[in-house]
Amino acid sequence: MEKRIETLEMLSMEQENTIETLNREVHRQQLSIQALEVQIQYLKTQLESINKEEHLSPEVEDEAPPPHY
């Protein structure tokens, strides 16, 4: 009976260690996800800005050809 209790205690400690390791990994991944979300938002803002500039500037194709043509 004593041996079974020791075995169960060892298994419990191993599971606690595994859970703690997994918790640390999930936390690290969450930080990475948050950083990526910030980068995506930054890139989205830059892309929207570029798109607005393109719509405001005249198209090269719409311009008349130079006089020598």
The 8 nearest C-alpha neighbors of each residue, nearest first, counted from 0:
[[1, 3, 2, 4, 5, 6, 7, 8],
 [2, 0, 4, 3, 5, 6, 7, 8],
 [1, 3, 5, 0, 4, 6, 7, 8],
 [4, 2, 6, 0, 5, 1, 7, 8],
 [3, 5, 7, 1, 6, 2, 8, 0],
 [6, 4, 8, 2, 3, 7, 9, 1],
 [7, 5, 3, 9, 4, 8, 2, 10],
 [6, 8, 4, 10, 9, 5, 11, 3],
 [7, 9, 11, 5, 6, 10, 4, 12],
 [10, 8, 6, 12, 11, 7, 5, 13],
 [11, 9, 7, 13, 8, 12, 14, 6],
 [10, 12, 8, 14, 9, 13, 7, 15],
 [13, 11, 15, 9, 14, 10, 8, 16],
 [14, 12, 10, 16, 15, 11, 17, 9],
 [13, 15, 17, 11, 16, 12, 18, 10],
 [14, 16, 12, 18, 13, 17, 19, 11],
 [17, 15, 13, 19, 14, 18, 20, 12],
 [16, 18, 14, 20, 15, 19, 21, 13],
 [17, 19, 21, 15, 20, 16, 14, 22],
 [18, 20, 22, 16, 21, 17, 15, 23],
 [21, 19, 17, 23, 22, 18, 16, 24],
 [20, 22, 24, 18, 19, 23, 25, 17],
 [23, 21, 19, 25, 24, 20, 18, 26],
 [22, 24, 26, 20, 21, 25, 27, 19],
 [23, 25, 21, 27, 26, 22, 28, 20],
 [24, 26, 28, 22, 27, 23, 29, 21],
 [27, 25, 29, 23, 24, 28, 22, 30],
 [28, 26, 24, 30, 29, 25, 23, 31],
 [27, 29, 31, 25, 30, 26, 24, 32],
 [28, 30, 32, 26, 31, 27, 25, 33],
 [31, 29, 33, 27, 28, 32, 34, 26],
 [32, 30, 28, 34, 29, 33, 35, 27],
 [33, 31, 29, 35, 34, 30, 28, 36],
 [32, 34, 36, 30, 35, 31, 29, 37],
 [33, 35, 31, 37, 36, 32, 30, 38],
 [36, 34, 38, 32, 37, 33, 39, 31],
 [35, 37, 33, 39, 38, 34, 32, 40],
 [38, 36, 40, 34, 35, 39, 41, 33],
 [39, 37, 35, 41, 36, 40, 42, 34],
 [40, 38, 36, 42, 41, 37, 43, 35],
 [39, 41, 43, 37, 38, 42, 36, 44],
 [42, 40, 38, 44, 39, 43, 37, 45],
 [43, 41, 45, 39, 44, 40, 46, 38],
 [42, 44, 40, 46, 41, 45, 39, 47],
 [45, 43, 47, 41, 42, 46, 48, 40],
 [44, 46, 42, 48, 43, 47, 49, 41],
 [47, 45, 49, 43, 48, 44, 42, 50],
 [46, 48, 50, 44, 49, 45, 43, 51],
 [49, 47, 45, 51, 46, 50, 44, 52],
 [48, 50, 46, 52, 51, 47, 53, 45],
 [51, 49, 47, 53, 48, 52, 46, 54],
 [50, 52, 48, 54, 49, 53, 47, 55],
 [53, 51, 55, 49, 54, 50, 56, 48],
 [54, 52, 50, 56, 51, 55, 49, 57],
 [53, 55, 51, 52, 56, 50, 57, 58],
 [56, 54, 52, 53, 51, 57, 50, 58],
 [55, 57, 53, 54, 52, 58, 51, 59],
 [58, 56, 59, 55, 61, 54, 53, 62],
 [57, 59, 61, 60, 56, 62, 53, 54],
 [58, 60, 61, 62, 57, 63, 56, 64],
 [59, 61, 58, 62, 63, 57, 64, 56],
 [62, 60, 58, 59, 63, 57, 64, 56],
 [61, 63, 59, 60, 64, 58, 57, 65],
 [62, 64, 65, 61, 60, 66, 59, 68],
 [63, 65, 62, 66, 68, 67, 60, 61],
 [64, 66, 67, 68, 63, 62, 59, 60],
 [67, 65, 68, 64, 63, 62, 61, 60],
 [66, 68, 65, 64, 63, 62, 60, 59],
 [67, 66, 65, 64, 63, 62, 60, 61]]
